[in-house]
Amino acid sequence: MDTSVIATRQSPQSVMMTITAVPVELNDAVFVFGRVRPGLLKIANRILRDPGEAEDVIQEAWLRWQGMDRTVVADPGALLRTTTVRLAINVLQSARRRRESSATPWLPESTDTGMTPEALAERQDSVEHAVLLLLQTLTPNQRAAYVLREAFGYSYDQIGALLHLSVGNARQQVSRAQDRLNNRRHRQHVDAATHRRLVQAIFTAARTGDFGRLEHVLTGHDAPYSGKGTTAPDGAASYRATA
């Protein structure tokens, strides 16, 4: 007979205490988090301006709260607010690093009409090259999601609605687009008229805020654009402010 098993076996009373203690402690954690969660979500939304990313931050904050030693926390609300702010800022910084390290030379930071002809020509060439790479490398949905998200700050909710995708699928389209651009293994023929049309739509959106034309081109409509532009999304407004 294995006496070590007998020695470590608990009495029925101690087993019941162990079983009931954990849910009670977890229930306390759930109660505290649930009480401050609406405020945490407002903080995350205010920083990220993306409901999906804000929800991700709140989920991460909950996981951290669940895994920490809560007995030493004097002010749970303050700690959770600080945690949420730091997580949201990390998400912003990560997104910025992804854009800066993107394999695609991207849009101009301004549309300064006082630029020299040489500088304007260089900018035009840079964007044309970027668009060519997008057309050669990405599927239509990947291309649309990537341009709208990375260049014009559309939220995943907006991209999903435009492309008839779920929010999660919209996120995947952007992620897969970045992977393809990094690898550059998928090359396909590019029609010159399609290339020219997308370049013009991107410049029009950046200069005038007419996102209707850009959405029209990215979603693959063959009919001529009617000229009824959509209002700019929140993320794009900040881009045009620098233009």
Buried (B, 14 or more C-beta within 10 A) or exposed (E): EEEEEEEEEEEEEEEEEEEEEEEEEEEEBBEBBEEBBEEBBEBBBEBBBBBBBBBBBBEBBBEBBEEEEBEEBEEBBEBBBEBBBEBBEEBBEEBEEEBEEBBBEBBBEEBEEEBEEEEBEEBEEBBBEBBBBBBBBBBEBBBBBBBBBBBBBBBBBBBBEBBEBEBEBBBBBBBBBBEBBEEEEEEEEBEEEEBEBBBBBBBBBBEBBBBBBBBBBBEEEEEEBEEEBBEBBEBBEEBBEEB
